[in-house]
Amino acid sequence: MSSFFNLDNPIFTFLGKLFDIMVLSLVYIICCIPVITIGSATTALYYTIVKVIRKNRGYLMKEFFRSFKENFKIGTISWIFILLFSLILYVNNQITQQMEGTMGVVLYYTYRSAAILILITTLYLFPVLSRFQLGVWQLFKTSFFLSIKHLPSTILLVLLAVIFGLASYLTIILILFAPALCLYVSSFLLERVFKKYIPKQDESEFGESKLDQWYLD
């Protein structure tokens, strides 16, 4: 019986991580309310999930807001670009739906393809930002490269995003867990990809890595 109340008991460990995931999701949602902060908030969420929840390094809120602050500029600029690209595609797609003939069909599928490319690039964008020090252009280029080169993982990431998105839409209470839980599950795919490009040294193929290489543990 005494072992059951041991804090190292697997049940308490699971419940502790589940509570942390709920707290992170709530903080993330609050930080996303201004809309333009979604990029830096997502970056901080992924960083905290991998470092604190998966690797048991650091403190939940401290790591979240440190990453949020450090990546605020690049994360915000990148997110604004994504919003602008998405808006342009949406408007153009609405226009092409009114067009008749071959050109309308070609443009329709062109814009749909571009939207898919933006989606899969975005799935990598903020996790990459949480791990590497990159400029905006290099960040987009790297994320796009990874999404295409590791297409099977990318497809699974899309499916996870759709599943968690639909689940939250159908059962609103799941929003308390969905953001952090989705990235937690996705991190097992993303970290496997990242490790292919992170040698055990100060510099990586895509730029200078964070100094504390806790992710190699």
C-alpha positions as CSV (number, residue, x, y, z in Angstrom):
1,M,0.0,0.0,0.0
2,S,2.8,2.4,0.8
3,S,4.2,2.0,-2.7
4,F,0.9,3.1,-4.1
5,F,1.3,6.6,-2.5
6,N,4.9,6.9,-3.6
7,L,5.2,10.0,-5.9
8,D,7.3,7.9,-8.3
9,N,4.4,5.5,-8.7
10,P,3.5,5.2,-12.5
11,I,0.0,6.2,-11.7
12,F,1.0,9.5,-10.0
13,T,3.6,10.1,-12.7
14,F,0.9,9.8,-15.4
15,L,-1.6,12.0,-13.5
16,G,1.1,14.6,-12.9
17,K,2.0,14.7,-16.6
18,L,-1.7,14.9,-17.5
19,F,-2.1,17.8,-15.1
20,D,0.9,19.6,-16.7
21,I,-0.6,19.0,-20.1
22,M,-3.9,20.6,-19.0
23,V,-2.1,23.6,-17.5
24,L,0.1,24.1,-20.6
25,S,-3.0,24.0,-22.8
26,L,-4.8,26.6,-20.7
27,V,-1.7,28.9,-20.7
28,Y,-1.3,28.4,-24.4
29,I,-4.9,29.3,-25.1
30,I,-4.6,32.5,-23.1
31,C,-1.4,33.4,-24.8
32,C,-3.1,32.9,-28.2
33,I,-5.9,35.3,-27.5
34,P,-4.2,38.3,-29.1
35,V,-4.0,36.1,-32.3
36,I,-0.6,37.5,-33.5
37,T,1.1,35.7,-30.6
38,I,0.0,32.3,-31.8
39,G,3.4,31.7,-33.4
40,S,5.5,32.4,-30.3
41,A,3.0,30.6,-28.1
42,T,3.1,27.5,-30.2
43,T,6.9,27.6,-30.2
44,A,6.9,27.8,-26.4
45,L,4.4,25.1,-26.1
46,Y,6.4,22.6,-28.1
47,Y,9.6,23.5,-26.4
48,T,8.1,23.0,-22.9
49,I,6.4,19.8,-23.8
50,V,9.6,18.2,-25.0
51,K,12.0,19.6,-22.4
52,V,9.8,19.5,-19.3
53,I,7.2,16.8,-19.8
54,R,9.2,14.4,-21.9
55,K,12.7,15.0,-20.7
56,N,11.9,16.1,-17.1
57,R,14.2,19.1,-17.4
58,G,13.3,22.6,-15.9
59,Y,10.1,24.0,-14.6
60,L,6.8,24.2,-16.6
61,M,6.0,27.9,-16.5
62,K,9.6,29.1,-16.4
63,E,10.5,27.2,-19.6
64,F,7.3,28.2,-21.4
65,F,7.6,31.9,-20.9
66,R,11.4,31.9,-21.5
67,S,10.9,30.3,-24.8
68,F,7.9,32.6,-25.5
69,K,10.1,35.6,-24.9
70,E,13.2,34.4,-26.7
71,N,11.2,33.4,-29.9
72,F,8.6,36.2,-29.8
73,K,10.1,38.3,-32.6
74,I,10.7,35.5,-35.2
75,G,7.6,33.5,-34.1
76,T,5.3,36.6,-34.5
77,I,6.8,37.6,-37.8
78,S,6.5,34.1,-39.2
79,W,2.9,33.7,-38.0
80,I,2.0,37.0,-39.6
81,F,3.4,35.8,-42.9
82,I,1.4,32.6,-42.6
83,L,-1.8,34.6,-41.9
84,L,-1.1,36.9,-44.9
85,F,-0.3,34.0,-47.3
86,S,-3.5,32.1,-46.1
87,L,-5.7,35.2,-46.6
88,I,-4.3,35.8,-50.1
89,L,-4.9,32.2,-51.0
90,Y,-8.4,32.3,-49.5
91,V,-9.4,35.4,-51.5
92,N,-7.9,34.1,-54.7
93,N,-9.6,30.8,-54.2
94,Q,-13.0,32.5,-53.8
95,I,-12.4,34.4,-57.0
96,T,-11.4,31.3,-59.0
97,Q,-14.6,29.6,-57.9
98,Q,-16.5,32.2,-59.9
99,M,-14.4,31.6,-63.0
100,E,-15.3,29.2,-65.8
101,G,-13.2,27.2,-68.2
102,T,-9.8,25.5,-67.9
103,M,-8.0,28.5,-66.3
104,G,-10.4,28.5,-63.4
105,V,-9.9,24.8,-62.8
106,V,-6.1,25.2,-63.0
107,L,-6.0,28.1,-60.6
108,Y,-8.4,26.3,-58.2
109,Y,-6.1,23.3,-57.8
110,T,-3.0,25.5,-57.8
111,Y,-4.3,27.5,-54.8
112,R,-5.5,24.3,-53.1
113,S,-2.0,22.8,-53.5
114,A,-0.4,26.0,-52.2
115,A,-2.6,25.8,-49.1
116,I,-1.5,22.2,-48.5
117,L,2.1,23.3,-48.7
118,I,1.6,26.1,-46.3
119,L,-0.1,23.7,-43.9
120,I,2.6,21.1,-43.9
121,T,5.3,23.8,-43.6
122,T,3.5,25.3,-40.6
123,L,3.4,21.9,-38.8
124,Y,7.2,22.0,-38.7
125,L,7.8,25.7,-38.5
126,F,7.3,26.4,-34.8
127,P,8.9,23.1,-33.5
128,V,11.9,23.9,-35.7
129,L,12.0,27.5,-34.2
130,S,12.0,26.0,-30.7
131,R,15.1,24.0,-31.4
132,F,17.2,26.1,-33.8
133,Q,18.2,29.8,-34.0
134,L,17.1,30.7,-37.5
135,G,16.0,33.8,-39.4
136,V,12.5,34.0,-40.9
137,W,13.5,33.0,-44.4
138,Q,15.7,30.2,-43.3
139,L,13.1,29.0,-40.9
140,F,10.5,28.7,-43.7
141,K,12.9,27.1,-46.1
142,T,14.1,24.5,-43.5
143,S,10.5,23.7,-42.4
144,F,9.4,23.2,-46.0
145,F,12.4,21.0,-46.7
146,L,11.7,18.8,-43.7
147,S,8.0,18.5,-44.5
148,I,8.8,17.2,-48.0
149,K,11.8,15.0,-47.2
150,H,10.0,13.3,-44.4
151,L,6.6,13.0,-46.1
152,P,5.4,9.9,-44.2
153,S,5.9,11.7,-40.9
154,T,4.3,14.8,-42.4
155,I,1.2,12.9,-43.4
156,L,0.9,11.5,-39.8
157,L,1.3,15.0,-38.4
158,V,-1.6,16.2,-40.6
159,L,-3.8,13.3,-39.4
160,L,-3.0,14.0,-35.8
161,A,-3.8,17.7,-36.2
162,V,-7.1,16.8,-37.9
163,I,-8.0,14.2,-35.3
164,F,-7.4,16.5,-32.3
165,G,-9.0,19.4,-34.1
166,L,-12.2,17.5,-34.8
167,A,-12.2,16.0,-31.3
168,S,-12.0,19.4,-29.8
169,Y,-14.8,20.7,-32.1
170,L,-17.1,17.8,-31.2
171,T,-16.3,17.7,-27.5
172,I,-15.5,21.2,-26.4
173,I,-14.1,20.1,-23.0
174,L,-11.2,18.5,-24.8
175,I,-9.8,21.9,-25.6
176,L,-8.4,21.8,-22.1
177,F,-6.0,19.1,-23.2
178,A,-5.9,19.1,-27.0
179,P,-3.2,21.7,-27.8
180,A,-0.5,20.3,-25.5
181,L,-1.6,16.7,-26.0
182,C,-1.5,17.0,-29.8
183,L,2.0,18.4,-29.7
184,Y,3.1,15.9,-27.2
185,V,2.1,13.0,-29.5
186,S,3.4,14.9,-32.5
187,S,6.8,15.4,-30.8
188,F,7.6,11.7,-31.1
189,L,7.5,12.1,-34.9
190,L,9.2,15.5,-34.9
191,E,12.0,14.6,-32.5
192,R,12.9,11.5,-34.6
193,V,13.2,13.8,-37.6
194,F,15.2,16.5,-35.7
195,K,17.7,14.0,-34.4
196,K,18.8,13.3,-38.0
197,Y,20.1,16.8,-38.2
198,I,21.5,17.5,-34.8
199,P,25.1,16.3,-34.4
200,K,26.5,16.4,-30.8
201,Q,28.3,19.7,-31.3
202,D,27.5,23.4,-31.1
203,E,26.5,23.8,-34.7
204,S,24.0,21.8,-36.8
205,E,23.2,21.6,-40.5
206,F,20.4,24.2,-40.2
207,G,22.1,26.7,-37.9
208,E,23.4,27.1,-34.4
209,S,21.6,24.9,-32.0
210,K,20.6,25.9,-28.5
211,L,23.5,25.7,-26.0
212,D,22.0,23.2,-23.6
213,Q,21.6,20.0,-25.7
214,W,19.1,18.4,-23.4
215,Y,17.2,17.0,-26.3
216,L,20.0,14.5,-26.9
217,D,19.5,12.8,-23.6
